[in-house]
Amino acid sequence: MRKILLPVLICLLPLALSTAHGAESPVVNMILPDGRLLIYAGKNQGVRTGASFEVRRGNKLIARIEITEALDHYSYAKVLEKSEEIMEMDVLAAAPQAKKEEKKKEK
């Protein structure tokens, strides 16, 4: 029984890790020299061009960003507004819909 159980557990470990990783919120992975942000989440993870996100560090709102280009596995974003410098590994959260609509009315 042990001879079978160990290989099965070893085979299932990558699946368990990938499922847990997929549930995590996207983060700012790199700040490019031109000021754009590189995010390792793209169309395959549901990120779309034009989507708005809040950048958070802990419970603190750091910035608001917009996806300018979404590719299959990663995206580029521009900073719309910020209260302090964005750092790599700051967490992204979907911006509330009401805030998106208010910005459209102001334009």
Secondary structure, DSSP 8 states (H G I E B T S, - for coil): -HHHHHHHHHHHHHHHHHHHHHTS--B--EE-TTS-EEES--GGGT--TT-EEEEEETTEEEEEEEEEEE-SS-EEEEEEEESS---TT-EEEE--HHHHHHHHHH-
